[in-house]
Amino acid sequence: MNAVLLAIAASIFWGIGNVMQKQGMATSFPKISIRDVLRQFGLIVKTLLSNWLWLVGLVCMLMGMALFATALGKGDITLVQPIVCLTGVVAAIGGVVFLKEKVSRIEWIGIAAILLGVVLVGVAGHGETSTMPSGLSVLALNAMTVLLVIGALALKRLGATLEFGLAVAAGVSFGLANVMGKLLTQRVILEVGDPFSLTRLAVWGSLAIDYPLYIVIACNLVGATLQQTAFANGRASVVTPILTIIANILPIVAALAFFSEQIEALHAIGIAVVVVGTVLLGIKFESKQPAPVPEATE
């Protein structure tokens, strides 16, 4: 299976997993905040592990991760990442069908744009052009990502909604995980040779002792915690697209800046259409709430 088909399959699993986890959160959790997550982390984990809907979603997410990693081993980040924006499409449609969420006309336009962009990226697919980044570049990328996560969590102080800041922070975390996943596949291939396949024991042996794996795990754990908190405070059809925007833009920028990947005109157009579609899909018009009436005092 080539990188395009693997990325599409990963998107389907991730989209379904997002919907299942959102439904699991809705049946188990009240509104929670960052402070609640940090203070009650053990209780939250215990509750999640006892929720079968959330666990089914987790299995789907893990399957998606395996397919995505294999896709990165066969193609450039700039090829694989735009295609996995289909995750937002699957999650949005799943939210409508199973969670009875409403999707606006502009969000449907976003879905159509993502589908068009994915087709363009798939048609323009090319051979792998990634080069191995230097150790200093990898260190700089990780440091910048940490600062971005901290900044995203502080957005609420500037008037942004809690779900927005959490979704951005989660997207940054997942984005770094995806970039480090590409670095990991490069290093494994360099050590054990092609093909990169999780069915090869030599690949697993190389993965287990390489440092990018542990960065990938840490970023996914942080991203998942932030994502679940965002789900508890918002809609799947809003949180997922915002998260997907960031989680895809960061790796694409990193691929061009740190991995020196090359893209052609049609490919670039496809990426742009996917990004625009994902932005449209993530647009949410907040209804203005009336100001609270002050209580009468004697």
C-alpha positions in Angstrom: 0.0 0.0 0.0 1.4 3.4 -1.0 1.7 6.5 1.3 -1.5 8.1 -0.1 -3.7 5.1 0.7 -2.1 4.6 4.1 -2.7 8.3 5.0 -6.4 8.0 3.9 -6.8 4.9 6.0 -5.2 6.6 9.0 -7.6 9.6 8.6 -10.6 7.3 8.7 -9.4 5.6 11.9 -8.5 8.9 13.5 -11.8 10.5 12.5 -13.9 7.6 13.9 -11.7 7.6 17.0 -12.3 11.3 17.7 -16.0 10.8 17.5 -16.0 7.8 19.8 -13.8 9.5 22.3 -16.0 12.6 22.2 -19.1 10.5 22.9 -17.2 8.7 25.7 -16.2 12.0 27.3 -19.8 13.2 27.1 -21.1 10.2 29.0 -18.4 10.4 31.7 -17.2 13.9 32.3 -18.6 17.3 33.3 -17.0 20.5 32.1 -13.3 20.4 33.2 -10.5 22.9 33.2 -6.7 22.7 32.9 -6.5 22.9 36.7 -8.9 20.1 37.1 -6.9 17.9 34.7 -3.7 18.4 36.6 -5.2 17.9 40.0 -7.4 14.9 39.1 -5.3 13.2 36.5 -5.4 9.8 38.1 -9.2 9.9 38.5 -9.6 11.0 34.9 -7.4 8.2 33.6 -9.3 5.6 35.7 -12.6 7.0 34.4 -11.5 6.9 30.8 -10.2 3.3 31.0 -13.6 2.2 32.4 -15.5 3.8 29.4 -15.9 1.3 26.5 -16.7 4.1 24.0 -13.5 6.0 24.8 -11.5 2.7 24.7 -12.9 1.9 21.2 -11.9 5.4 20.2 -8.4 4.8 21.6 -8.0 1.6 19.6 -9.0 3.5 16.5 -6.5 6.2 17.3 -3.7 3.7 17.8 -4.5 2.0 14.5 -4.4 5.4 12.8 -1.0 6.1 14.4 0.4 2.8 13.0 -0.9 3.5 9.5 0.4 7.1 9.7 3.8 6.0 10.8 4.0 3.6 7.9 2.9 6.3 5.5 5.7 8.6 6.7 8.1 5.8 6.1 7.0 5.7 2.4 6.4 9.4 1.6 7.2 13.0 2.4 5.5 14.9 5.3 4.2 17.4 2.7 2.4 14.5 1.0 1.1 12.6 4.0 0.1 15.5 6.3 -2.4 17.3 4.0 -4.1 14.0 3.3 -4.7 13.3 7.0 -6.8 16.5 7.1 -9.5 14.1 6.1 -9.6 13.3 9.8 -11.6 16.5 10.3 -14.0 15.6 7.5 -14.6 12.1 9.0 -15.0 13.6 12.5 -17.4 16.3 11.4 -19.6 13.9 9.5 -19.5 11.5 12.4 -20.4 14.2 14.8 -23.5 15.0 12.7 -24.6 11.4 12.2 -23.9 10.0 15.7 -23.7 13.0 18.0 -26.5 15.0 16.3 -24.2 18.0 16.1 -25.0 20.8 13.6 -22.6 21.8 10.8 -23.1 25.2 9.2 -23.1 25.8 5.4 -19.5 27.3 5.6 -18.3 24.2 7.3 -19.8 22.0 4.5 -17.9 24.3 2.1 -14.7 23.5 4.1 -15.4 19.8 3.9 -15.7 20.1 0.1 -12.5 22.1 -0.1 -10.6 19.5 1.9 -11.7 16.8 -0.3 -10.7 18.7 -3.4 -7.3 19.6 -1.9 -6.6 16.0 -0.9 -7.3 14.9 -4.5 -4.9 17.6 -5.8 -2.2 16.5 -3.4 -2.7 12.8 -4.2 -2.5 13.5 -8.0 0.6 15.6 -7.5 2.2 12.9 -5.3 6.0 12.6 -5.8 9.0 10.6 -4.7 10.5 11.2 -1.3 12.6 14.3 -1.1 13.2 14.6 2.7 16.8 15.0 4.0 18.0 14.3 7.5 17.9 17.5 9.7 20.9 18.3 11.9 20.8 17.7 15.7 20.8 21.5 16.3 17.8 21.9 14.0 15.9 19.2 15.9 16.7 20.8 19.2 15.5 24.2 18.0 12.3 22.8 16.6 11.5 21.1 20.0 12.2 24.3 21.9 10.0 26.4 19.7 7.1 23.9 20.0 7.2 24.0 23.8 6.9 27.8 23.7 4.0 27.5 21.3 2.1 25.1 23.6 2.7 27.5 26.6 1.5 30.4 24.5 -1.6 28.6 23.3 -2.6 27.7 26.9 -2.3 31.4 27.7 -4.7 32.5 24.9 -7.7 32.5 27.3 -6.2 35.5 29.1 -6.5 37.3 25.8 -10.2 36.5 25.4 -10.1 33.3 23.4 -12.4 30.5 24.4 -11.0 27.6 26.5 -11.8 25.0 23.8 -9.8 27.1 21.2 -6.7 27.4 23.3 -6.8 23.7 24.3 -7.3 22.7 20.7 -4.4 24.8 19.5 -2.1 23.5 22.2 -3.1 19.9 21.4 -2.5 20.5 17.7 1.0 21.8 18.4 1.8 18.8 20.5 0.5 16.4 17.9 2.3 18.3 15.1 5.6 17.9 16.8 4.9 14.2 17.3 4.3 13.9 13.6 7.5 15.7 12.7 9.5 13.5 15.1 7.7 10.5 13.7 9.2 11.3 10.3 12.6 11.8 11.8 12.2 8.4 13.5 11.4 6.6 10.2 14.4 8.3 8.6 16.7 7.1 11.3 15.3 3.6 11.3 15.6 3.3 7.5 19.1 4.5 7.7 19.9 1.8 10.3 18.0 -1.3 9.0 17.2 -0.3 5.4 14.0 -0.2 3.3 11.2 -0.9 3.6 9.9 0.8 6.7 7.2 -1.7 8.0 6.0 -2.4 11.4 5.8 -6.1 10.5 9.6 -6.3 10.5 11.3 -7.2 13.8 14.4 -5.2 12.9 12.3 -2.1 12.6 10.8 -2.6 16.1 14.3 -3.2 17.5 15.6 0.0 16.0 12.5 2.0 17.1 12.7 0.9 20.7 16.2 2.4 21.3 15.9 5.6 19.3 15.2 8.9 21.2 12.6 10.4 18.8 10.3 7.6 19.8 10.1 8.9 23.3 9.5 12.4 22.1 6.7 11.1 20.0 5.2 9.3 23.0 5.5 12.3 25.3 3.9 14.7 22.7 1.0 12.3 22.0 0.3 11.9 25.8 0.3 15.7 26.3 -1.7 16.2 23.1 -4.2 13.5 24.1 -4.7 15.1 27.6 -5.3 18.5 26.0 -7.5 17.1 23.4 -9.7 15.3 25.8 -10.1 18.4 27.9 -11.0 20.3 24.8 -13.6 17.7 23.9 -15.1 18.1 27.4 -15.5 21.9 26.7 -16.6 21.9 23.1 -17.9 20.2 19.9 -16.0 17.5 18.1 -16.8 19.3 14.8 -15.0 22.4 16.2 -12.2 21.0 18.3 -11.0 18.5 15.7 -10.7 20.9 12.8 -8.8 23.5 14.8 -6.5 20.8 16.2 -6.1 19.4 12.6 -5.2 22.8 11.2 -2.3 23.3 13.7 -1.2 19.6 13.7 -0.9 19.8 9.9 0.5 23.3 9.3 3.4 22.8 11.8 4.7 19.6 10.2 4.4 21.1 6.7 6.4 24.2 7.7 8.9 21.9 9.5 9.2 19.7 6.4 10.1 22.7 4.2 12.3 24.5 6.8 14.1 21.5 8.5 13.7 18.6 6.1 14.3 20.6 2.9 11.3 18.8 1.1 10.5 20.0 -2.4 6.9 20.6 -3.7 5.6 21.4 -7.1 3.0 24.0 -8.1 0.0 21.6 -8.1 1.1 20.1 -4.9 1.4 23.5 -3.3 -2.1 24.5 -4.5 -3.5 21.3 -3.1 -1.9 22.0 0.3 -3.3 25.5 0.2 -6.8 24.3 -0.6 -6.7 21.7 2.2 -5.6 24.4 4.7 -8.3 26.8 3.6 -10.9 24.1 3.8 -9.7 23.1 7.3 -9.9 26.7 8.4 -13.5 27.0 7.1 -14.4 23.7 8.7 -13.1 25.1 12.0 -15.0 28.4 11.9 -17.5 28.7 14.7 -19.7 31.7 15.3 -20.2 32.1 19.0 -23.7 33.3 20.0 -23.5 36.3 22.2 -24.8 35.6 25.7 -26.7 38.3 27.5 -24.8 40.0 30.3 -25.8 38.6 33.7 -28.3 40.7 35.6 -26.8 41.9 38.9 -28.6 40.7 42.0 -30.5 43.3 43.9 -29.0 44.4 47.2 -30.7 45.7 50.2 
